[in-house]
Amino acid sequence: MNLFSNNPDFYPTPNEVIEQMMLGEDYVGKTVLEPSAGSGNIVKWLQRNGSCNVVACENDPHLRKLLDGVCPLIGNDFLTLTAEQVSHVDLIVMNPPFSRGAEHIMHAWEIAPSGCTIIALCNSTNVNATCYREYRTLQEVIKLNGCSESLGDVFSTSERKTHVNVSLVKLYKQADGEDEFSGYFFSQEDEDAANQNTKEGLMPYNVVRDLVNRYISAVKLFNSVMEASNQINEIAKVEKYCLPIYFTAVNSEDRSTTVTREQYKKELQKYYWNVIFRKLNMEKFATSKLYQQINRFVEKQSNVPFTMTNVYRLLNMVVQTTESRMRTALSEAFDLICSLSAENSTAGETWKTNANYMVNRKYIVSYITEYDTHWPSPFVKLRTGGNKDKIEDICKALCFLTGVDYNNMESLSHFVSEHQLAWGGWFDWGFFRCKAYKKGTMHFEFKDEKVWMMFNQEVAKERGWSLPKKTNKK
């Protein structure tokens, strides 16, 4: 039987898409509902990867037979499920029918219990277009309670193909009233595990606890301020009109704007996630290119509830991926040097296609210094922008390679401005001997031959090249 011909909305979810959906989420040991299980791709992925109890719905009788013995079915039509039937669920993970995506996601939001996370795919039109009320309603819920991300036409090469642009929606349903902040802090057992598993010095436990405490206290005080406003107006009112007091927020342009509690909570949550990343000093973990990717991750992470569990999950992710990021930084630094001048590598002009080449021990970086002929200076001055930041990226990669603490490395800008260096003279900075020229170039030479060879060999290993262990090439 052709399952596709009988069900125009049946698009099995590829494993690589499921991995994108679940990235950074806590699903191990959790109870998960799959509302439109289809042939069971999401169900089976969750079971293989540690979800202790997966339940599902499926409206198609033929697809239900495929799920027999795979997982319990708690209903046929997901849209008829009630909150009582899903009160035990930790996550709802779904690839609903594209034709009714907004309806399914909104129903999941309405019946999901407090603390539940909803992860859903949908046609990107649902989160971009404003022509239908149900789309606008979904977009408002996403804005206040989660985030959406465009994945593109990820079903174009799947079992059943479509070029529809797909978006990933994540919603985090928090509790109300006294239970709103339950689960935001660790138990003593969780605290001990966090201290043991997180690298020393990355983020002290008491710092994280203090930030979460401040966030919760500020949100609670928001209620007090609104209540005080209402009380003042009620007391002051004698006749029909009075002098009302309204508390408003001030935006970045110093203008007053109305803000709801949910809006304030969301912005404060985003602010504290940025505080975490600033305290992590992520600049030392990544090149400028990778740092842009991290900034995008911060933007998405700011939609995740600011709990101690989520903060430590992020910290562990930073620790576990540092080596991978730094190896990428090594390759970026290598390609950067080679691209700046044909004289910088043993491959010359053919560096992009010629395998097994090396960065020379001496290399030249253009567009880095600036000489003003109208206001000439005897001292070296670096150009604003240019390739200065890229040189810093090379230093980050070399610090990782050699075990040197980047925090102890003086920036090139600071070094040049502090030491009043003469044009055309050699000076030592970081891993290099350097010489600056008025025409905008700066020459660099690895001071330590071992560091130079280690750099080339690590990149060669990463790319599967074969290089000599030692060479006299200058």
N, C-alpha and C positions, 0 to 999 in steps of 0.2 A: 504494500500500500504506500502511495506517495503522500507522506504527511504534509508536504509543502502545498500541494494542490488543494487539499481540503482545509488548509488554515493559512490564509494570506498574511496573518500577523506573526507567524512562527518563524523566528530568526534565532537559531541556537547561538549562544554566546561563546565566542572563541576563548581559549584559556588565557591568551595574552591580554585580552580585554578584561577578563575577570581579575587578573593580577593587577592591572591598573586600578580597577575599582577598589580593591582591598588594600592597596598600598598605604601603610601607616595606620591601619585600623586594628583594633584589638578584637579578634574573633576567636582566638584559641580558647577552648573550654566554654564557649558561649552557646546560648540557644539562639538559632537563626531561623527566620521565616523567609522562604522563597515564594512569593505570591503568584508567580506565573512560571512554574518550574519547567514547562516544556518537556524536553527529553532528559533533563536532569544535569546539564553541564555545570551550572552554578552549584547545585546540591552536591555533586560528586567532588568538585574542587574544594568546597568547604570541608567536607568529610575527610578528604585526603590531607588537608592542611590544619586539622586540629579542632574544628568546631565539634563540641561534644554531642550536640543534639540539633539536627536540622529537620525542620518540618516544612510542608509545602502545600500550595493550592495549585490546581490545574483544571481548567474548564473543558479542555478537549478530551473526550472519552478515549480516543486512540492513544494520546500522549499519556493519559493516566495509567494505561496498561504498562507503558515503558517504565513508569515509576514504581510499579508494584515490587515491593521488597527493597527498594532503594532508600526510601524514607517514608515516615508517616504522612498521610494527607489529612489536613484538618478541615478541608473544605474544597469545593469545586470552584465556584465563582468568588474570587477574592473580594470583590466589591460588596458582597453580602456579609463578610466577616464583621464581627463586633469587637469592641475594645476588650470585653471579657474573654474572648477566645484567644487573644494574643497578649494577655497581661503578663505572661511569663517570658516573653521574647526580649532578647538583648539587642538584636539587630534585625532589620528587614533589608534583604539584598535582592534586587529585582531588575529584570529586563522586561518591562511590561510591553504590551502591544503598542507599537509605534503610533497607531491611530488613536489610542486612548491613554497616552503616557501621562499627561497632566492629571487626568481624572484618577488614575491609579496611584500616583505619587501623593496627591492630596488626600485620598482615602487612607493611605498608609500613615500620613501625618496625623490625621484625625483620630485614628484608633490606636496608634502606637503608645505604649506605656511610658511613663517618665523615665528618662535616662536612656531611651532607645535611640539608636543611630539608624538612619534610613539611607541606603546607598542605592541609587537607581540610574539606569540609562534612559534616555528619551531622545526623541527628535529635537535637534537644536532649536527648531522653531518654537518649541514650548517655552524656552527660557530667553528667547530674543524678541519674538513678535509680541505686539501688544494689541492685536486686532480682536482678540477674544477675551472675555472676562475671566475665564478659567485660567488662561495663560498669565494674565495680570495678577491674579490671586496667587498662583504658584510662584511667580517672580517675587512677590512681596514676602512670602514665607521664606524663600531662599535668602533674600536680602537680610532678614532679621535673624534667621536661625541656621544658616549654613552657607554653602557656596556651590557654584557650578563651574565646570571646566569643559571646553570644547575638545573632543577627541578626534574630530574629523570623520572621514568615511571609513571607520574601522571595520565595517562589515563588507568592504569591497572585495576582500579575498577570503571570506569565511565560507562555511559549509553552504549557506544560502546567501547569495551576494546581493548587496544593495549599496548604492552610492549616496544614501541619505547621510547627511552630517549628523553625528551623534554627540550628545553632551552627557557628562557625568554629573549627577546631582547628589550632594551629601547634606543631610539635615540632622541636626542634633537636638533632640527633644529633652529639654531640661524640666525639672520638677517645679511646682509652684508652692507658694506658702512656706511653711516651716521646713518642707523637704527640698526646697529649691537648691540648697547647697550641700545636700547630703552626698557623701562620696567625694567631696572636693579635697579632703585631707586623707593622709595615710593612716592606717592602723600602725601600731608599734611594730608588727611583723613586716609590714610593707616598708616601713621606714628603714629597718635593719637591712632588708634586701636591697633597697635603693642605695644606701650608703656602701654596701658591699660591691654592687655591680657597676656603679658609676665611677669612672676614673677619678682619682683624687685630684682636687683642684679645678675640675671642669665646672662644677656648680655646686657649692656647699648646700647641704640639705636645709639648713636654717634660712639661707637666702631664698630658696624656692618657697618654703613655708611662709616666710614673711610677705613675699609678693602676692601669693594666693590670698593670704589674710587681708592684705590691703585692698585687693580687688573686691573681695566679698564685703568688707566693711563699707567701701565707697558705694557699692550698689545698694546696700541696706540704708545708708544715709540718704540716698536719692528719695526713697519713700518718705523719710522724715521731712525733707525739704518740701515735697509736694503737699504733704499733710499740713505743715505749718502755713503754707500759702493759703490753703483752703480755710484754715482756722482764722487767720488774720482777716480775710475778706468777710467771713461770716460774722466776726465780732464787730468789724467796722461798719457793716451795712446797717443803715437805719431806715432809709427810704429805698425807693426802687433803684436808684443809682448810688454808687459809692466810688471811692478811690481804690480800684482793685490793685492787688499785688500779684505780679506774675513772675515766676522764676524761669529764666531761659538760659540756654547755652550760648557761648560766644564762639563763632567759627574762626578759622585761620585769618580771615579778613577783618576780625574784630567787630563783627556784626552779630547782633542777637538773632537767634533762630530757635524755633520751637523744637523740642526734642522729647520723645517719649522715653519711658523707662527702658523698653527693649532696645531702642536706638542707642541710648546712653550705655547700656550694658554691652552691646556689640562693639561700640567704639572703644570702650575701656578695655574690653577683652583684647582687641587688636593692639592697643597701646602696650599692654603688659606682655604680649607675645614679642613685640619689638624690643621691649626692655630685656627679655631673656636673650634674644639674639645679640643685642649690644653687649651684654655682660659676657656672652660667649666669645666676643671678639672674633667673629667669623672671618674677618679679613686675613687672619693668620692661617686659616684653614684652607684658603682657596685663592686662585688667581682672580683677576678682575672679571674675566669671562664667567668663571664658575660662580663668582659672587652675585652676578646678575641672576643666575639660576636660583641661588639661595634666596635672593630677595623675592623672587616669584613664589618660592615655597613658603616664605614668611607670610605673604599675602593670603595664601590658601590656609596656612596653619592658624592664622588669626581668627578663622571662623570656627575653630575647634574649641570646645569648652576649656577654660583656663583652670584645669584641675592639676593636682600634683602628679597623678598617674599619667596624664597626657604630657606634662612637662618632662617627666623622667623618660617617657617613651621616646620623646624627641632627643633628649640628651644621649640616650643609648644609641639612637640612630646616627647622631653626629660622630660618636666614637667609632662605631662599627664601619662607617663609610669614609673615615679620614684618609686611610691609606689609598683607597680607590681614587679619591679626589686628587690626592697629591701625585699619584702616578699619571693621572690625566694632566696635571699641571706640568709635570716633567716633559711630556710630549708636546704640550702647547709651547713651552719655553724653547724646546728644540726647534720646532717649526718656525717660531717667531724669528729666532736668530738667523736661520737659513733663508727666510723670506726677505730679510732686510738688505742683503747684499750677496752677490755671487761669490765674493771673497770670503764669506763667513763659513763655508763648508767645503769638504773635499769633493763634493759633487758639482760645485760651481753652479752654472745656469740650469743644470739638469736635475736640481735637487728634488723636484717634485716627483720625478719618475725613476731616478736612479737609486736603486736599493743599496743598502750596506754602506752608506756614506756617514761622515762624522761632522760634528761642529768643530771648527778649528779652535785651537787654544786662544788665538787672538781673533776678535770679531769687531765689526763696526756697526754702530747704531746711528741712524740718521734721524733728523727732525727731533732733536732732544735738547740742544742748546739754543740760546738766542743772544744776538749781539746787535745792539742799537747803535747805528752809525751816527745818529744825531746826539745821543748821550752816551758816548763810549765809556766803557768801564774796563779797568785792568783785570777785573775778577770775573770768573765763570758765572754765568747766569743760565738757569734751566728754563726752557720754554714752558709756558702754561699749557697743559695738555700734552700733545705729542706722544713720544714713546716712553716718557718717564715712568708711567705706571706699569708699562710692560717690563721694564727693567726690574721693578720691584717684584713682579710676578716671577721672574727668573730666580730672584733671591729666595722667595718662598719655596720654590721647588728645590733649590739647593739646600735650604735649611732642613727640609724633610729628609733629603737624601743623606745628609751628613749628621743629623741629630742635633743641629744647632738650634737654640731657642730663638725664633723669629722676633720675640718681644725684646731681645737684647740687641737686635740689629738696627742700627741707626738708618733712617731713610736717606736716600740719595739727596733729596731736596734739602733736608735739614743739614746734612753733612756739607753740601756745597755752600749753603748760605752761612754756616757757622765758621768755616775755615778760610774763606776769602782766597780761593784757589786761582792761580794764574793760568791764563790761556796757554795751551800747548805744553804744559808741564805734567809729568806723571804724579799721581797721588794714589794712595791705597784706600779702598773702600770695600767693606764686606769681603767677598770672595775674589775680588778683582784688583788689578792695577788699572788705572783709568787715565785717560788724557782727553781733554775737551778742546774743540776747535770752534772758531768764530763762525765757520760756515754752517754750523748746526749739527755736526757729527761729534760722536764721542767714541773713542776706542777703548775696548775692554780686553784684558788678558787674565785668564785664570791664574791666580797666584800659585795654587797647588796643583801639580800635574795629576796627582791621584784623584782629586775632586773632578778635574776635567775628564779623565778617563772613566771614572765611575759614572758621571753624567751620561756620556755617550753609550757606555755599556748597558746602563739601565734602560735607556730608550730602545736600544737595539734588542734587548731581551724582550721588552714589551711588544716589539713589532716583528719578532722572529728573525732578526738579522744576525749576521755573524761578523763580529769585529775583532781585530787583534787585541790582545791583552795589554800591549804596550806599543807605543809608536813615538817617533821623534818629530812627527809632523807639527809644525808651528803655525 
